[in-house]
Amino acid sequence: MALSIGIVGLPNVGKSTLFNALTRKAVDASNYPFATIEPNVGVVPVPDPRVDRLVELVKPQRTVPAVVEFVDIAGLVKGANEGEGLGNQFLANIRETDAIVEVVRFFSDENVIHVDGKVDPLSDVETIRTELVLADLGTMERSLTRLEREVKRDKALEPKLAIARRVEAWMAEGHRASTMPMTAEERELLRDLHLLTMKPMLYVANIDESAIGTDLPEIDGVRPIPICAKIESEMADLDAEELVEYLEMEGLEEPGLNTLIREAYQLLGLQSYFTAGVQEVRAWTVRVGAKAPEAAGVIHSDFERGFIKAETISFADYDALETEAAAKAAGKLRIEGKEYVVKDGDVMHFRFNV
């Protein structure tokens, strides 16, 4: 299951620096607007100590972690929805991602210009929100014209037209579409409109080194993830031993990017289960609430189609007992059927027949 996260923000807020640290991929982080024109894409492993523990126990030939695809999208500016600053191109790139991480500038550096001439995080957030909402209103105008024409031929589309009109009115007041109260069924009706403001969002506060550990103001009712992109960029080049020393020196438990990756992974309601054998230890991504056959289908559609059962051990039991054989002997290996709801961290082996 590919998970794609778009990194957005105004120019010079630290998006590309953050992306470099995430992916250890050298992209242009120059100090001028629109240094990033084409989106840069990097695939990043989801930090998960459970994978490391399984590797320690099983000693497989290879290890495959769960991953998130991050897309570094060039800076948005006022008027982006009308094409300002190559805005249309950038908005199209965002539209293809599953969720959005907005980097907000909290740091002060007179050597790094701000596109609006001053550091004002909440104003920056409002600028990005406005541009995304205006872009969605443009989408809705075109979609409503089409839906009104189609509903004359197919009355079954009336519920879709009704929710589309409601969300347009909601966004016209300046709100993101995702904040409008609606049922799961109504949300599904809007899916194929690919509205930018329907996407789940995380906020990253790019802070000064001196601000580590300080409280930050809420954005849209949630605390942003505090990250000093400059420090994260420096840590990205350290080996494991050097990283431990650096974290201790900075008073950090782990790189802030680990938090970002995990929260981005969880943002879409996803979890990991594992397969563990001498050939491979692998983390598989599946939605929270998935039943065993759906989880099997993540590996291959034949596994879902011909699902018979799933041999399952919780990670906690595997960790404590250290081998599959020991777990089986202790009665901790369970045989689960089609109605079993997969738990985060399950170690599974599927039986199927096609």
NUTOR-573319 format. One line per 8 residues: number of its first residue (from 1); for each residue x, y negated, z of N, C-alpha, C. Coordinates in steps of 0.05 Angstrom, whole numbers, always signed. Each point is the difference from the previous one (the first is absolute). Example, Ala and Ser with C-alpha at 12.3 -4.5 7.8 and 13.67 -1.06 7.14 Angstrom:
1	+264,+114,+156,-18,-24,+0,+18,-24,+0  -7,-21,-14,+16,-24,+1,-15,-22,+14
END
This chain:
1	+17,+24,+0,-17,-24,+0,+18,-25,+0  +0,-15,-22,+17,-23,-2,-13,-23,+14  +15,-13,+18,-10,-24,+15,+16,-24,-9  -13,-20,-10,+14,-23,-11,-7,-26,+15  +20,-14,+10,-4,-24,+16,+13,-23,-14  -16,-21,-5,+11,-24,-13,+10,-20,+21  +25,-10,-2,+10,-20,+18,-4,-27,-13  -16,-18,+13,-6,-26,-12,+6,-22,+20
9	-1,-24,-10,+5,-24,+16,+7,-23,-18  +4,-23,+12,+9,-23,-15,+29,+4,-8  +11,-15,-19,+28,+2,-6,+18,-7,+25  +22,+14,+2,+21,-6,+20,-10,+5,+29  -17,+21,+3,-8,+7,+27,+15,+24,+10  +16,+13,-18,+17,+23,+8,-11,+26,-11  -17,+0,-20,-11,+25,-10,+22,+17,-12  +16,-11,-17,+21,+16,-13,+21,+10,+20
17	+7,-17,+20,+18,+8,+21,-11,+24,+15  -26,-1,+6,-13,+22,+14,-1,+24,-18  -6,-3,-25,+0,+22,-19,+27,+14,-2  +21,-17,-2,+28,+11,-1,+5,+17,+25  -8,-9,+23,+5,+15,+25,-16,+26,+0  -25,-2,-10,-17,+24,-1,+12,+22,-18  +10,-9,-22,+7,+20,-21,+30,+2,-5  +16,-18,+13,+28,+0,-5,+6,-3,-30
25	-19,-14,-14,+2,-3,-29,+7,-30,-5  +21,-5,-15,+9,-27,-5,-18,-14,-21  -18,-18,+10,-16,-16,-17,+8,-29,+5  -8,-17,-18,+7,-28,+1,-15,-14,+23  +15,-10,+20,-13,-14,+22,+10,-29,+0  +3,-12,-23,+10,-27,-3,-17,-20,+13  +12,-23,+7,-14,-21,+14,-13,-20,-20  -20,+10,-15,-16,-18,-16,-26,+15,-7
33	-22,-16,-4,-25,+13,-7,+1,+17,-25  -14,+22,+0,-3,+18,-23,+25,+14,-8  +18,+5,+21,+24,+16,-6,-9,+28,-7  -22,+9,+11,-12,+26,-7,-21,-5,-21  +3,+11,-24,-20,-3,-21,-14,+26,-4  +15,+21,-7,-12,+27,-2,-1,+12,+28  -20,+15,+6,-1,+12,+27,+22,+22,+2  +14,+0,+23,+19,+22,+6,-15,+21,+16
41	+6,+25,-5,-14,+22,+13,+21,+17,+14  -6,+7,+25,+17,+18,+15,-16,+20,+15  +9,+25,+1,-14,+21,+15,+15,+4,+26  -14,-2,+22,+12,-1,+27,-11,+24,+17  +18,+15,+13,-10,+22,+17,-14,-11,+25  -21,+13,+9,-13,-7,+24,+16,+11,+24  +10,-17,+18,+16,+10,+22,-18,+18,+17  +10,+25,+5,-16,+19,+15,+20,+19,+14
49	+4,-3,+26,+18,+18,+15,-9,+29,+0  -25,+5,-6,-10,+27,-1,+13,+15,-24  +4,-14,-22,+14,+12,-23,+28,+8,+8  +14,-19,+14,+27,+6,+9,+2,+24,+18  -20,+2,+18,+0,+23,+18,-5,+26,-14  -18,+0,-20,-5,+24,-15,+24,+9,-16  +15,-20,-11,+24,+6,-15,+21,+13,+19  +1,-11,+25,+19,+11,+20,-7,+29,+6
57	-25,+6,+2,-9,+27,+7,+2,+20,-23  -9,-9,-24,-3,+18,-22,+25,+2,-17  +16,-22,-1,+24,-2,-17,-6,+7,-29  -18,-16,-12,-8,+6,-28,+22,-8,-20  -4,+9,-25,+18,-8,-21,-4,-29,-8  -24,-10,+3,-5,-28,-6,-23,-11,+17  +0,-27,+2,-20,-14,+16,-14,-21,-17  -27,-1,+1,-15,-19,-15,-19,-15,+19
65	+6,-26,+7,-18,-15,+18,-24,-11,-14  -19,-9,+15,-22,-16,-12,+12,-26,-9  -12,-12,-20,+11,-25,-11,-21,-21,-5  +9,-25,+0,-17,-23,-8,+15,-14,-22  -16,-8,-21,+12,-16,-21,-5,-30,+6  +21,-15,+2,-2,-29,+4,+5,-15,-26  -16,-19,-6,+2,-16,-24,+6,-29,+8  +23,-10,-7,+7,-28,+6,-11,-18,-22
73	-20,-16,+7,-14,-16,-20,+9,-29,+3  +5,-13,-22,+10,-28,+1,-19,-19,+14  +12,-22,+10,-15,-18,+17,-24,-13,-12  -22,+0,+15,-24,-14,-9,+1,-29,+10  -12,-18,-16,-2,-28,+7,-29,-9,-4  -6,-24,+9,-26,-12,-5,-6,-1,-30  -23,+10,-8,-7,+0,-28,+8,+26,-14  +9,+20,+16,+8,+25,-13,-23,+13,-14
81	-25,-3,+11,-23,+13,-12,-6,-12,-28  +11,-24,-5,-4,-12,-26,+25,+2,-17  +20,+16,+9,+24,+5,-15,+23,-17,+8  -3,-17,+21,+22,-16,+10,+23,+17,+10  +25,-7,-9,+23,+16,+9,-1,+29,-8  -9,+5,-25,-2,+27,-10,-20,+16,+17  -19,-14,+13,-17,+13,+20,-16,+23,-11  -11,-2,-24,-17,+21,-10,+15,+27,-2
89	+25,-2,-8,+17,+24,-2,+4,+13,+27  +5,-17,+20,+5,+10,+27,-25,+12,+12  -23,-13,-4,-25,+10,+10,-7,+27,-12  +6,+4,-25,-5,+26,-13,+17,+22,+13  +24,-7,+9,+17,+20,+13,-12,+8,+27  -11,-20,+15,-12,+6,+26,-24,+18,-5  -15,-4,-21,-25,+15,-4,+6,+30,-3  +24,+7,-7,+6,+29,-4,+8,+14,+26
97	+4,-15,+22,+9,+12,+25,-24,+9,+17  +6,+17,+20,-21,+10,+18,-6,-19,+23  +21,-15,+8,-2,-18,+23,+20,-22,-4  -2,-20,+18,+17,-24,-3,+14,-6,+27  +26,-5,-1,+15,-11,+22,+7,-29,-7  -10,-19,+16,+7,-28,-5,+22,-8,+19  +22,-10,-12,+22,-10,+16,-4,-30,+5  +0,-8,+25,-6,-28,+7,+26,-11,+13
105	+8,-23,-10,+24,-13,+10,-4,-13,+27  +15,+10,+20,+1,-13,+26,+28,-11,+5  +19,+9,-15,+28,-8,+5,+5,-29,-10  +20,-12,+12,+9,-27,-8,+28,+1,-11  +3,-10,-24,+27,+0,-13,+0,-22,-21  +14,-22,+6,-1,-22,-18,+14,+6,-27  +15,+22,-1,+12,+8,-25,-18,+16,-18  -23,+8,+11,-20,+15,-16,-25,-17,-3
113	-4,-10,-24,-22,-19,-4,-27,+13,+3  -19,-15,+9,-28,+10,+2,-15,-13,-23  -16,+16,-14,-13,-10,-24,-18,-24,+6  -10,-2,+25,-17,-23,+7,+14,-20,+17  +27,+4,+3,+16,-21,+14,+0,+3,+30  -15,+18,+12,+0,+3,+30,-8,+28,+7  +9,+9,+24,-7,+27,+9,-26,-2,+16  -21,+12,-10,-27,-1,+12,-13,+27,-5
121	+5,+20,+17,-10,+27,-5,-30,+2,-6  -17,-12,+16,-28,+2,-4,-9,-13,-26  +12,-22,-8,-6,-13,-25,+8,+19,-23  +23,+13,+3,+9,+18,-21,-20,+23,-4  -9,+11,+23,-19,+22,-1,-26,-9,-14  -9,-25,+6,-24,-10,-13,+4,-3,-30  +24,-9,-8,+6,-3,-29,-3,+27,-14  +12,+21,+11,-1,+26,-12,-29,+11,+0
129	-14,-4,+22,-28,+10,+2,-17,-14,-22  +4,-26,-2,-16,-16,-19,+5,+10,-29  +25,+5,-6,+7,+9,-28,-12,+27,-6  +1,+18,+20,-11,+27,-4,-30,-1,-3  -13,-16,+17,-29,-3,-1,-9,-12,-26  +14,-21,-9,-7,-13,-26,+4,+19,-23  +21,+16,+1,+4,+20,-21,-23,+20,+0  -9,+8,+24,-22,+19,+1,-26,-12,-9
137	-4,-26,+5,-24,-13,-9,-1,-1,-31  +24,-3,-12,+1,+2,-29,-8,+27,-10  +10,+21,+14,-7,+27,-6,-30,+5,+3  -12,-11,+21,-28,+4,+5,-17,-14,-21  +8,-23,-9,-15,-15,-20,-3,+18,-25  +22,+12,-8,-1,+17,-24,-15,+25,+5  +3,+12,+24,-13,+25,+6,-31,-3,+3  -8,-23,+12,-29,-4,+3,-14,-4,-27
145	+13,-13,-18,-11,-4,-27,-4,+28,-13  +20,+17,+3,-3,+27,-11,-21,+16,+14  +0,-1,+27,-20,+16,+15,-28,-8,-5  -5,-26,-2,-27,-10,-5,-10,+9,-27  +18,+3,-19,-7,+11,-27,-6,+30,+2  +17,+14,+15,-2,+29,+1,-24,+9,+17  -8,-16,+20,-22,+9,+18,-26,-1,-15  -2,-16,-21,-25,+0,-16,-4,+26,-14
153	+22,+15,-6,-2,+26,-13,-1,+23,+20  +12,-5,+24,+3,+21,+20,-7,-11,+27  -24,+5,+10,-9,-10,+26,+16,+12,+23  +13,+22,-5,+16,+12,+22,+23,-18,+9  +7,-19,-17,+22,-18,+6,-9,-24,+18  -25,-2,+6,-10,-22,+16,+14,-3,+28  +4,+22,+14,+15,-2,+26,+28,-12,-4  +13,+8,-21,+27,-11,-5,-1,-30,-6
161	-20,-8,-16,-3,-28,-6,-6,-16,+25  -16,+11,+18,-8,-14,+24,+24,-4,+18  +17,+20,+4,+23,-3,+18,+21,-18,-13  +2,+1,-27,+18,-18,-14,-8,-29,+4  -25,-6,-2,-10,-27,+5,+6,-9,+28  -4,+18,+19,+5,-7,+28,+29,-6,+5  +18,+16,-11,+28,-4,+5,+10,-25,-14  -11,-6,-23,+7,-25,-14,-7,-24,+18
169	-24,+0,+11,-8,-22,+17,+17,-2,+25  +8,+23,+10,+18,+0,+24,+27,-12,-7  +11,+8,-22,+27,-10,-8,-2,-30,-7  -22,-9,-11,-3,-28,-7,+2,-18,+25  -4,+12,+24,+3,-15,+25,+29,+2,+10  +18,+13,-16,+28,+1,+7,+9,+25,+15  -18,+19,+3,+6,+25,+15,+12,+21,-19  +17,+17,+12,+9,+24,-15,-23,+20,-1
177	-2,+14,-23,-22,+19,-4,-1,+21,+22  +23,+9,+9,+1,+22,+19,-12,-8,+27  -3,-26,+6,-11,-8,+26,-30,-1,+0  -13,+4,-23,-29,-1,-1,-12,+26,+11  -19,-2,+19,-13,+24,+10,-13,+16,-23  +6,+25,-2,-12,+17,-21,+3,+29,+8  -17,+17,-12,+1,+28,+6,+22,+13,-17  +7,+25,+7,+20,+14,-16,-10,+4,-28
185	-26,+5,-3,-11,+3,-27,+2,-25,-17  -5,-23,+13,+2,-26,-14,+29,-5,-8  +18,+7,+18,+29,-4,-5,+8,+17,-24  -10,+24,-2,+6,+18,-22,-10,-11,-26  -23,-13,+0,-12,-12,-24,+18,-22,-12  +16,-13,+18,+18,-21,-9,+27,+9,-9  +6,+26,+4,+27,+10,-4,+11,-6,-28  -16,+5,-21,+10,-3,-27,+3,-29,-9
193	-7,-19,+18,+5,-28,-7,+29,-8,+7  +14,+16,+16,+28,-4,+7,+5,-28,+11  -17,-8,+20,+4,-26,+12,+25,-1,+17  +15,-21,-3,+25,-3,+15,-5,-2,+30  -21,-15,+7,-6,-4,+28,-15,+22,+14  -5,+22,-15,-11,+24,+12,+23,+18,+11  +24,-6,-9,+22,+17,+8,+8,-4,+29  +7,+21,+15,+10,-3,+27,+25,-17,+0
201	+3,-16,+22,+23,-18,+1,+15,+2,+27  +26,-2,-2,+17,-3,+24,+15,-27,-3  +6,-12,+22,+15,-25,-1,+27,+5,+14  +22,-10,-13,+26,+1,+11,+10,-28,+5  +7,-6,+25,+11,-26,+7,+30,+2,-2  +11,-14,-20,+29,-1,-4,+12,-21,+19  +11,+9,+22,+8,-18,+22,+30,-5,+1  +7,-21,+15,+28,-5,+6,+10,+21,+19
209	+26,+5,+0,+12,+19,+19,-6,-8,+29  +0,-26,+5,-5,-9,+27,-29,+4,+10  -18,+6,-19,-28,+3,+7,-8,+29,+6  +20,+19,-2,-6,+28,+5,-11,+3,+29  -23,+13,+3,-12,+5,+26,-20,-21,+9  -3,-22,-16,-19,-21,+8,-27,+6,-12  -21,-11,+13,-27,+4,-9,-6,-17,-25  -15,+12,-18,-7,-14,-25,-30,-5,-1
217	-8,-21,-14,-29,-4,-3,-13,+21,-17  -25,+6,+5,-14,+19,-16,-6,-10,-28  -1,+18,-19,-8,-7,-28,-24,+18,-6  -22,-12,-7,-25,+14,-6,-8,+19,+23  +6,-10,+25,-8,+15,+23,+18,+23,+8  +23,+3,-13,+19,+21,+7,+28,-11,+3  +16,+13,+16,+28,-9,+4,+16,+9,-24  +15,-19,-12,+18,+8,-22,+23,+17,+11
225	+12,+16,-17,+23,+16,+7,+25,-19,-1  +13,-4,+23,+23,-18,+0,+25,+14,-11  +12,-11,-21,+24,+11,-12,+19,-22,-7  +25,+2,+7,+20,-18,-10,+13,+13,-24  -8,-9,-24,+9,+14,-25,+30,-2,-2  +12,-21,+10,+29,-3,-2,+14,+22,+16  -10,+5,+24,+12,+22,+17,-6,+27,-13  -24,+4,-10,-7,+26,-12,+18,+5,-24
233	+6,-21,-15,+17,+3,-23,+28,+9,+8  +10,-12,+22,+26,+8,+10,+0,+29,+10  -21,+8,+14,-2,+27,+11,-2,+21,-23  -11,-8,-22,-4,+20,-22,+26,+12,-10  +22,-14,+4,+26,+9,-11,+16,+15,+21  -11,+4,+25,+16,+13,+21,-5,+30,+0  +21,+15,+9,-4,+29,+3,-15,+4,+27  -6,+25,+6,-17,+6,+23,+12,-9,+26
241	+26,+4,+4,+13,-8,+25,+2,-30,+2  +6,-13,-22,+1,-30,+1,-27,-12,+5  -21,+13,-11,-27,-10,+4,-8,+1,+29  +6,+22,+14,-6,+2,+29,+13,-23,+15  +25,-6,-6,+14,-21,+14,-12,-27,-6  -8,-4,-26,-11,-26,-8,-27,-4,+14  -16,+21,+1,-27,-3,+13,+3,-7,+29  +20,+13,+14,+5,-6,+28,+8,-29,+3
249	+17,-10,-18,+10,-27,+1,-23,-20,-3  -19,+6,-17,-22,-18,-6,-24,+4,+19  +2,+21,+17,-21,+5,+19,-25,+12,-13  +4,+16,-21,-22,+12,-15,+0,+30,+4  -24,+12,+0,-3,+29,+3,+5,+14,-27  -9,-13,-21,+3,+12,-27,-2,-23,-20  +9,+5,-25,-4,-21,-20,-29,-8,-3  -6,-25,-4,-27,-9,-4,-13,+12,-24
257	+17,+7,-20,-10,+12,-24,-14,+27,+5  +10,+15,+20,-13,+25,+7,-29,-5,+8  -4,-21,+16,-28,-7,+8,-16,-7,-24  +11,-16,-18,-14,-8,-24,-8,+24,-17  +18,+18,-4,-5,+23,-17,-22,+17,+12  +2,+5,+26,-20,+17,+13,-28,-13,-1  +0,-26,+6,-26,-14,+1,-12,-2,-28  +17,-4,-20,-10,+0,-28,-11,+27,-7
265	+13,+21,+8,-8,+28,-5,-27,+5,+13  -4,-10,+25,-24,+5,+15,-23,-19,-9  +7,-22,-12,-19,-20,-8,-23,+12,-17  +7,+19,-17,-20,+12,-17,-13,+25,+11  +4,+5,+26,-12,+23,+13,+12,+26,-9  +26,+1,-2,+14,+24,-9,+16,+13,+23  +6,+25,-3,+16,+14,+20,+17,+21,-14  +18,+12,+15,+18,+21,-11,-6,+27,+12
273	+1,+20,-17,+4,+27,+9,+25,+11,-12  +10,+23,+10,+26,+10,-9,-2,+28,-10  +18,+6,-19,+6,+28,-7,+29,+4,+8  +7,+23,+11,+27,+5,+10,+9,+28,-6  +21,+2,-17,+11,+26,-7,+30,-4,-6  +14,+22,-5,+29,-2,-4,+6,-15,-26  -18,+1,-19,+5,-15,-25,-5,-30,+3  -21,-7,+16,-7,-29,+1,-16,-6,+26
281	+7,-22,+12,-18,-13,+20,-11,-25,-14  -27,-3,+1,-11,-22,-15,-24,-12,+15  -2,-26,-1,-23,-14,+11,-19,-6,-23  -25,+7,+3,-20,-5,-20,-20,-21,+10  -8,-18,-17,-18,-22,+8,-29,+8,-7  -18,-3,+20,-28,+7,-4,-16,-20,+17  -24,-5,-9,-17,-19,+15,-9,+11,+27  -3,-17,+19,-10,+8,+26,-29,+10,-4
289	-5,+23,+11,-27,+12,-3,-2,+21,-22  +22,+4,-14,+0,+20,-22,-2,+28,+11  -15,+17,-14,-2,+28,+8,+22,+16,-14  +4,+24,+9,+23,+16,-8,+2,+3,-31  -22,+6,-14,+3,+3,-29,+10,-26,-14  -9,-23,+10,+9,-25,-12,+30,-4,+5  +9,+7,+24,+28,-2,+6,+16,+19,-18  -10,+24,-4,+13,+19,-18,+2,-11,-28
297	-21,-15,-9,+0,-11,-27,+20,-21,-4  +11,-12,+21,+21,-20,-2,+25,+13,-11  +4,+26,+6,+23,+15,-10,-5,+8,-29  -23,+11,-5,-7,+8,-28,-30,+5,-1  -12,-8,-22,-29,+3,-2,-9,+29,+2  +17,+19,-9,-6,+28,+3,-3,+9,+29  +15,-13,+18,-1,+7,+28,-28,-8,+11  -11,-22,-9,-26,-8,+9,-22,+18,-13
305	+3,+5,-25,-21,+15,-15,-2,+28,+10  +23,+12,+7,+0,+28,+9,+5,+4,+29  -5,-21,+16,+6,+0,+29,-13,+24,+14  +15,+14,+16,-10,+22,+17,+2,-8,+29  +24,-7,+9,+3,-8,+28,+26,-16,+3  +3,-11,+23,+25,-16,+6,+11,+10,+27  +25,+10,-1,+14,+7,+24,+11,-26,+12  -8,-6,+24,+6,-27,+11,+12,+1,+28
313	+21,-16,+4,+13,-3,+26,+1,-30,+5  -8,-9,+24,+3,-28,+5,+30,-7,+3  +8,-24,-7,+28,-7,+3,+10,+3,+28  -16,-7,+20,+8,+2,+28,+7,+28,+7  -16,+20,-10,+6,+28,+6,+25,+9,-15  +3,-9,-25,+23,+8,-15,+25,-11,+13  -1,-25,+9,+22,-13,+13,+8,+15,+25  -20,+8,+16,+6,+13,+26,+10,+29,-4
321	-12,+14,-19,+7,+28,-4,+22,+5,-20  +5,-19,-17,+24,-2,-17,+0,+18,-25  -17,+20,-2,-1,+16,-24,-29,+8,-5  -6,+6,-25,-27,+9,-8,-6,+26,+14  +20,+18,+1,-4,+26,+12,-7,-3,+30  +14,-18,+13,-6,-4,+29,-28,-11,+4  -8,-19,-18,-26,-11,+2,-22,+21,-4  +5,+18,-19,-19,+21,-6,-2,+19,+24
329	+23,+7,+12,+0,+18,+23,-14,-12,+24  +1,-27,+2,-12,-13,+22,-30,-7,-5  -10,+9,-23,-28,-5,-7,-5,-29,-8  +21,-14,-9,-3,-28,-8,-3,-4,-30  +2,+22,-15,-5,-2,-29,-29,+7,-4  -15,-20,-11,-29,+3,-3,-6,+5,-29  -22,+16,-5,-10,+4,-27,-24,-18,-3  +2,-20,-17,-21,-20,-4,-13,+3,-27
337	-26,-5,-1,-15,+3,-25,-6,-26,-13  -20,+1,-18,-6,-23,-18,-10,-25,+15  -12,+4,+24,-11,-22,+15,+19,-13,+19  +25,+10,+2,+19,-10,+19,+9,-28,-8  -1,-19,+18,+9,-28,-4,+29,-2,+8  +16,-6,-20,+29,-1,+4,+8,-21,+21  +18,+7,+18,+10,-19,+20,+28,-10,-8  +5,-25,+7,+26,-12,-5,+22,+18,+13
345	+19,+8,-16,+22,+16,+10,-3,+30,-2  -23,+9,-10,-3,+29,-4,+22,+11,-18  +10,+23,+7,+19,+15,-17,-17,+22,-12  -2,+0,-27,-20,+17,-13,+12,+18,-22  -12,+23,-4,+6,+18,-22,-26,+9,-12  -4,-4,-25,-26,+5,-13,+0,+27,-14  -22,+15,+3,-5,+24,-15,-22,-6,-21  +5,+7,-25,-20,-6,-21,+0,+22,-21
353	-21,+0,-16,-2,+19,-22,-14,-12,-23  +12,-1,-23,-12,-11,-24,+2,+20,-23
END
